[in-house]
Amino acid sequence: MALYDRNYTKPLDAGYAQEGASVGFIKQTYQLLAASMVAAAAGAYVTMPFAQTVADMKWLIFAFELFMLFVGLGMTRNKPGLNLVALFVFTFTTGVSLVPLLSSLIGMGKGDVIANAFLMTAVLFGALSYFAINSRSDFSSWGKPLFITLIVVIVGSLINVLFLQSPIFHVIISAVILLLFAVFTIYDTQNIANGAYDSPVDAAVSLYLDFLNMFTALLQLLGILGSNED
């Protein structure tokens, strides 16, 4: 879901599907995706003892994430070595940003939710990717409606965080995010297989964002539903 380099105003040119991505390109993309998850896990692990400090700095960390996504990764595109540094700085930071949520779940005695959410995300992500690669349907026209939906969800989330602070609305938004990025996974995976990306780094960022957002949504949903059982 590479918002930083994707034009969603029209379907991708049909010509890109003629050759498709090489097996090596796809393999490297998924290797970078796995490495990105390791970097994110490292970020969460290293900063977990400082959960309160991270929570106090959450908006600053979020701003740095956006900077890396839209500026850092863009500036280092097509610069071998530097683009990998930018990728891992970004994914490490996303791991740090998850610390308050992870710490909250552990503090409530719901640490098992983290493992369950990751396993569920991995299974869902794998199934969706397999479907996208093997499907004969063309999902390239989904970009614009997906992008519009994403903007609506972001606005709704901000309204709830800043004004409404409604737990029910939070559950609804989390469920929509889960569904939205499940569809984004299909869209991005097919684009990668069809050769829409110039760099495995850009492709890996797209898939990482899909996985991260589904994982975060499941963490929140399982955490909230689990708390209702007590």
Secondary structure by P-SEA (a helix, b strand, c coil): ccccccccccccccccccccccaaaaaaaaaaaaaaaaaaaaaaaaaccaaaaaaaaaaaaaaaaaaaaccccccccccaaaaaaaaaaaaaaaaaaaaaaaaaaaaacaaaaaaaaaaaaaaaaaaaaaaaaacccccccaaaaaaaaaaaaaaaaaaaacccccaaaaaaaaaaaaaaaaaaaaaaaaaaaacccccaaaaaaaaaaaaaaaaaaaaaaaaaaaaaac
